[in-house]
């Protein structure tokens, strides 16, 4: 089948939540120094200021499955859009450090919720043939948002806003958040959620609308899968779901144990520690963000051909090597000119593997009846590890810039063997077939 306009539009709109997710998580990199000076923040409280949004993401990802199941994936995404708007404006007009922390927390709720609901919505409207690329588009928007954040920080930094510069950096995302809310009004609801609510005719209409060639057969399989709820408990934490739980939790944790967000959040500080100027650091951050985007696009084209497992294995080797290189540079205090190249290599391997695969994989391994809960669990493990690492990174890096990167490199070596031994391939398999493959149908 070919991509039709409704399927493409629905994917693009849902993935806009990813753009805001990426922008809001990375934009803080351009404001940490100003906040540190303005509020006299030692490393511990600077880490807390950054991690305050991540506390929100942990809670948002943990709870997003509740409105997602009750009110629908699309309707719940509208709620996330409102949280993004409130957070951006609140940070821009924050009257104190505590107010800033509060509004970053609100934004974190939106990020966490989007990381669950966006990929889940796309996975549920996408045919198996296109699912990897379409769900991967969410990750494309995440990294595009990261690049936009770095470019926005650079652009705002050249406009002479003085002491208000950080407010503009944190507040500009209100505009795309409003656009996200408005565009969500024009896409259909998930057919699998509609079936779950007994709205069979509406689900049939959505499947036909999104270009599903065999929509009656697809609808029949969805109904049979969801009808199992009447005879099977939909509690997530049962022995039956131990394999998908392990897969979702481990991929979420390894995603952050790679050090990705610690690096993205503190990228300017890392370059500063290596002796680069503020403007030079901003420009090199843009280069890192552009590499992230380029290799995410490449990954989207090959994810349904190479497969998720193969990409994770390749990425584990590449990220481990590059992180080891960064560690050596900091530990010996020489060859700082190679730092940007090691970080660019690291980002390239990460974007090709973990970055492109995580949200696709988590959305694929759970059956319909517990997908919202499973997606929340995988996202929760990702964000709780993110919060812990981002909070403690300034403390670890303060004593030696190299030791955190040694740890991250070792974790990527461990990931290689876990994926090699335990991860099944999911490419080209319908969500209902995946249930049977994992023996959870």
Buried (B, 14 or more C-beta within 10 A) or exposed (E): EEBEEBBBBBBBBBBBBBBBBBBBBBBBBBBBBBBBEEBEBEBEBBBBBBBBBBBBBBBBBBBBBEBBBEBBBBBBBBBBBBBBBBBBBBBBEBEEBEEBBBBBBBBBBBBBBBBBBBBBBBBBBBBBEBBBBBBBBBBBBBBBBBBBBBBBBBBBBEEEEEEEBBBBBBBBBBEBBBBBBEBBEEBBBBBBBBBBBEBBEBBBBBBBBBBBEEBEEBBEBBBEBBEBBEEBEBEBEEEBBEBBBBBBBBBBBBBBBBBBBBBBBBBBBBBBBBEBEEEEBBBBBBBBBBBBBBBBBBBBEBBBEBBBBBBBBBBBBBBBBBBBBBBBBBBEEEEBEBBBEBBBBBBBBBBBBBBBBBBBBBBBBBBBBBBBBBBBBBBBBBBBBBBBBBBBBBBBBEEEBBBBBBBBBBBBBEBBEBBEEEBBEBBEBBBBBBBEEBEBB
